[in-house]
Amino acid sequence: MKITVCIGSSCHIKGSRQVVEELQYLIKENNLGDKVELGGTFCMGKCQQGVCVTVDDDFYSVTPDTVADFFKESVLSKV
């Protein structure tokens, strides 16, 4: 599974760094380092939708406040 987080300027302002840090923690906490690849990219073209995240090819809008729920629903349930 590949998770990609936008780190472009608009998403950065909306908290992409915190989203990345929390995802790094959750991946490590759940021992998923060998199953989940976390990466960054610049603009996904959906700047108005918050911190843009894709899991494989599925798009999500995530905030620092919703990243834990996102991880549980969209990552843990599919690993």
N, CA and C atoms as an extended XYZ file, in Angstrom:
237
Properties=species:S:1:pos:R:3:atomname:S:1:resname:S:1:resid:I:1 pbc="F F F"
N         0.849       -1.172        0.000 N   MET     1
C         0.000        0.000        0.000 CA  MET     1
C         0.896        1.238        0.000 C   MET     1
N         0.538        2.225       -0.819 N   LYS     2
C         1.305        3.459       -0.879 CA  LYS     2
C         0.417        4.638       -0.491 C   LYS     2
N         0.855        5.384        0.515 N   ILE     3
C         0.173        6.604        0.945 CA  ILE     3
C         1.023        7.778        0.483 C   ILE     3
N         0.399        8.712       -0.217 N   THR     4
C         1.103        9.897       -0.693 CA  THR     4
C         0.408       11.128       -0.136 C   THR     4
N         1.193       12.020        0.470 N   VAL     5
C         0.664       13.243        1.074 CA  VAL     5
C         1.194       14.431        0.291 C   VAL     5
N         0.308       15.353       -0.054 N   CYS     6
C         0.727       16.572       -0.727 CA  CYS     6
C         1.477       17.449        0.268 C   CYS     6
N         2.647       17.929       -0.150 N   ILE     7
C         3.422       18.835        0.694 CA  ILE     7
C         3.618       20.182       -0.008 C   ILE     7
N         2.746       20.464       -0.980 N   GLY     8
C         2.772       21.759       -1.647 CA  GLY     8
C         2.372       22.872       -0.700 C   GLY     8
N         2.519       24.106       -1.137 N   SER     9
C         2.336       25.247       -0.234 CA  SER     9
C         0.941       25.323        0.372 C   SER     9
N        -0.110       25.096       -0.395 N   SER    10
C        -1.465       25.189        0.140 CA  SER    10
C        -1.716       24.107        1.198 C   SER    10
N        -1.324       22.884        0.908 N   CYS    11
C        -1.511       21.799        1.874 CA  CYS    11
C        -0.580       21.973        3.081 C   CYS    11
N         0.597       22.511        2.844 N   HIS    12
C         1.519       22.766        3.961 CA  HIS    12
C         0.881       23.727        4.958 C   HIS    12
N         0.261       24.785        4.453 N   ILE    13
C        -0.403       25.765        5.314 CA  ILE    13
C        -1.542       25.114        6.091 C   ILE    13
N        -2.177       24.112        5.498 N   LYS    14
C        -3.318       23.433        6.132 CA  LYS    14
C        -2.901       22.288        7.036 C   LYS    14
N        -1.577       22.050        7.177 N   GLY    15
C        -1.126       21.065        8.154 CA  GLY    15
C        -0.532       19.792        7.609 C   GLY    15
N        -0.032       19.797        6.379 N   SER    16
C         0.491       18.543        5.819 CA  SER    16
C         1.668       17.991        6.623 C   SER    16
N         2.486       18.865        7.207 N   ARG    17
C         3.608       18.361        7.996 CA  ARG    17
C         3.113       17.550        9.194 C   ARG    17
N         2.096       18.060        9.873 N   GLN    18
C         1.532       17.333       11.011 CA  GLN    18
C         0.886       16.025       10.569 C   GLN    18
N         0.239       16.034        9.396 N   VAL    19
C        -0.371       14.812        8.865 CA  VAL    19
C         0.711       13.768        8.596 C   VAL    19
N         1.816       14.188        7.964 N   VAL    20
C         2.915       13.264        7.673 CA  VAL    20
C         3.497       12.707        8.967 C   VAL    20
N         3.741       13.573        9.946 N   GLU    21
C         4.324       13.115       11.218 CA  GLU    21
C         3.415       12.119       11.924 C   GLU    21
N         2.121       12.383       11.911 N   GLU    22
C         1.178       11.465       12.562 CA  GLU    22
C         1.100       10.131       11.814 C   GLU    22
N         1.113       10.185       10.485 N   LEU    23
C         1.098        8.940        9.710 CA  LEU    23
C         2.369        8.134        9.962 C   LEU    23
N         3.519        8.799       10.046 N   GLN    24
C         4.766        8.096       10.358 CA  GLN    24
C         4.638        7.391       11.705 C   GLN    24
N         4.099        8.085       12.692 N   TYR    25
C         3.918        7.500       14.018 CA  TYR    25
C         2.964        6.302       13.968 C   TYR    25
N         1.819        6.472       13.295 N   LEU    26
C         0.818        5.402       13.247 CA  LEU    26
C         1.324        4.179       12.496 C   LEU    26
N         2.084        4.387       11.430 N   ILE    27
C         2.658        3.261       10.687 CA  ILE    27
C         3.624        2.496       11.592 C   ILE    27
N         4.464        3.225       12.304 N   LYS    28
C         5.422        2.571       13.207 CA  LYS    28
C         4.700        1.892       14.373 C   LYS    28
N         3.740        2.581       14.969 N   GLU    29
C         2.994        2.068       16.123 CA  GLU    29
C         2.268        0.759       15.802 C   GLU    29
N         1.798        0.639       14.553 N   ASN    30
C         1.058       -0.552       14.133 CA  ASN    30
C         1.928       -1.558       13.387 C   ASN    30
N         3.248       -1.371       13.441 N   ASN    31
C         4.199       -2.286       12.805 CA  ASN    31
C         3.877       -2.542       11.335 C   ASN    31
N         3.611       -1.469       10.605 N   LEU    32
C         3.236       -1.597        9.202 CA  LEU    32
C         4.333       -1.117        8.254 C   LEU    32
N         5.533       -0.917        8.761 N   GLY    33
C         6.625       -0.410        7.946 CA  GLY    33
C         6.925       -1.243        6.722 C   GLY    33
N         6.662       -2.549        6.795 N   ASP    34
C         6.924       -3.418        5.651 CA  ASP    34
C         5.724       -3.522        4.706 C   ASP    34
N         4.581       -2.953        5.103 N   LYS    35
C         3.371       -3.061        4.290 CA  LYS    35
C         2.896       -1.727        3.733 C   LYS    35
N         3.312       -0.632        4.354 N   VAL    36
C         2.831        0.686        3.960 CA  VAL    36
C         4.019        1.572        3.616 C   VAL    36
N         3.987        2.141        2.419 N   GLU    37
C         5.013        3.084        1.987 CA  GLU    37
C         4.417        4.489        2.058 C   GLU    37
N         5.098        5.393        2.754 N   LEU    38
C         4.635        6.770        2.905 CA  LEU    38
C         5.524        7.671        2.073 C   LEU    38
N         4.908        8.493        1.242 N   GLY    39
C         5.674        9.400        0.396 CA  GLY    39
C         5.032       10.763        0.326 C   GLY    39
N         5.746       11.699       -0.261 N   GLY    40
C         5.239       13.047       -0.437 CA  GLY    40
C         5.264       13.426       -1.902 C   GLY    40
N         4.441       14.395       -2.243 N   THR    41
C         4.407       14.910       -3.598 CA  THR    41
C         3.992       16.370       -3.547 C   THR    41
N         4.244       17.074       -4.620 N   PHE    42
C         3.750       18.437       -4.693 CA  PHE    42
C         2.382       18.419       -5.342 C   PHE    42
N         1.775       19.529       -5.478 N   CYS    43
C         0.370       19.751       -5.807 CA  CYS    43
C        -0.334       18.618       -6.552 C   CYS    43
N        -1.475       18.215       -5.981 N   MET    44
C        -2.336       17.212       -6.607 CA  MET    44
C        -3.484       17.878       -7.368 C   MET    44
N        -3.518       19.215       -7.352 N   GLY    45
C        -4.526       19.949       -8.109 CA  GLY    45
C        -5.865       20.114       -7.419 C   GLY    45
N        -5.941       19.781       -6.151 N   LYS    46
C        -7.205       19.908       -5.407 CA  LYS    46
C        -6.969       20.738       -4.146 C   LYS    46
N        -6.283       21.858       -4.314 N   CYS    47
C        -5.804       22.671       -3.191 CA  CYS    47
C        -6.917       23.102       -2.239 C   CYS    47
N        -8.108       23.354       -2.760 N   GLN    48
C        -9.206       23.826       -1.916 CA  GLN    48
C        -9.741       22.744       -0.999 C   GLN    48
N        -9.317       21.496       -1.176 N   GLN    49
C        -9.886       20.393       -0.401 CA  GLN    49
C        -9.044       19.991        0.806 C   GLN    49
N        -8.167       20.870        1.254 N   GLY    50
C        -7.403       20.552        2.462 CA  GLY    50
C        -6.138       19.799        2.151 C   GLY    50
N        -5.608       19.094        3.124 N   VAL    51
C        -4.406       18.298        2.894 CA  VAL    51
C        -4.812       17.102        2.031 C   VAL    51
N        -4.269       17.052        0.834 N   CYS    52
C        -4.616       16.000       -0.130 CA  CYS    52
C        -3.764       14.764        0.136 C   CYS    52
N        -4.430       13.622        0.234 N   VAL    53
C        -3.753       12.354        0.497 CA  VAL    53
C        -4.340       11.305       -0.441 C   VAL    53
N        -3.460       10.457       -0.995 N   THR    54
C        -3.959        9.316       -1.744 CA  THR    54
C        -3.471        8.036       -1.078 C   THR    54
N        -4.333        7.035       -1.100 N   VAL    55
C        -3.971        5.681       -0.679 CA  VAL    55
C        -4.113        4.849       -1.936 C   VAL    55
N        -2.973        4.386       -2.447 N   ASP    56
C        -2.918        3.789       -3.776 CA  ASP    56
C        -3.511        4.816       -4.744 C   ASP    56
N        -4.676        4.595       -5.322 N   ASP    57
C        -5.229        5.591       -6.248 CA  ASP    57
C        -6.471        6.296       -5.713 C   ASP    57
N        -6.826        6.074       -4.457 N   ASP    58
C        -8.012        6.695       -3.871 CA  ASP    58
C        -7.641        8.012       -3.201 C   ASP    58
N        -8.409        9.074       -3.485 N   PHE    59
C        -8.139       10.413       -2.959 CA  PHE    59
C        -8.897       10.655       -1.654 C   PHE    59
N        -8.232       11.332       -0.715 N   TYR    60
C        -8.845       11.718        0.553 CA  TYR    60
C        -8.429       13.136        0.899 C   TYR    60
N        -9.284       13.834        1.626 N   SER    61
C        -8.949       15.129        2.190 CA  SER    61
C        -8.803       14.917        3.692 C   SER    61
N        -7.625       15.210        4.224 N   VAL    62
C        -7.304       14.900        5.613 CA  VAL    62
C        -6.831       16.175        6.303 C   VAL    62
N        -7.089       16.279        7.594 N   THR    63
C        -6.557       17.385        8.393 CA  THR    63
C        -5.788       16.776        9.561 C   THR    63
N        -4.975       17.584       10.248 N   PRO    64
C        -4.300       17.053       11.437 CA  PRO    64
C        -5.285       16.475       12.462 C   PRO    64
N        -6.507       17.019       12.512 N   ASP    65
C        -7.510       16.536       13.466 CA  ASP    65
C        -8.170       15.231       13.037 C   ASP    65
N        -8.161       14.931       11.745 N   THR    66
C        -8.864       13.736       11.265 CA  THR    66
C        -7.929       12.608       10.840 C   THR    66
N        -6.614       12.827       10.946 N   VAL    67
C        -5.666       11.839       10.410 CA  VAL    67
C        -5.764       10.488       11.121 C   VAL    67
N        -6.015       10.465       12.421 N   ALA    68
C        -6.104        9.190       13.145 CA  ALA    68
C        -7.314        8.379       12.660 C   ALA    68
N        -8.457        9.039       12.485 N   ASP    69
C        -9.645        8.349       11.976 CA  ASP    69
C        -9.436        7.894       10.537 C   ASP    69
N        -8.819        8.754        9.731 N   PHE    70
C        -8.493        8.397        8.349 CA  PHE    70
C        -7.634        7.131        8.323 C   PHE    70
N        -6.613        7.084        9.167 N   PHE    71
C        -5.708        5.940        9.194 CA  PHE    71
C        -6.461        4.668        9.559 C   PHE    71
N        -7.300        4.758       10.568 N   LYS    72
C        -8.057        3.592       11.018 CA  LYS    72
C        -8.995        3.081        9.922 C   LYS    72
N        -9.720        4.013        9.284 N   GLU    73
C       -10.748        3.629        8.308 CA  GLU    73
C       -10.177        3.286        6.931 C   GLU    73
N        -9.129        4.004        6.519 N   SER    74
C        -8.678        3.876        5.131 CA  SER    74
C        -7.359        3.126        4.981 C   SER    74
N        -6.668        2.873        6.075 N   VAL    75
C        -5.401        2.153        5.995 CA  VAL    75
C        -5.491        0.834        6.755 C   VAL    75
N        -5.734        0.910        8.058 N   LEU    76
C        -5.779       -0.314        8.876 CA  LEU    76
C        -6.797       -1.312        8.371 C   LEU    76
N        -7.954       -0.821        7.936 N   SER    77
C        -9.011       -1.733        7.487 CA  SER    77
C        -8.661       -2.433        6.178 C   SER    77
N        -7.630       -1.925        5.447 N   LYS    78
C        -7.292       -2.505        4.147 CA  LYS    78
C        -5.956       -3.251        4.141 C   LYS    78
N        -5.239       -3.231        5.238 N   VAL    79
C        -3.932       -3.889        5.275 CA  VAL    79
C        -4.096       -5.356        5.605 C   VAL    79
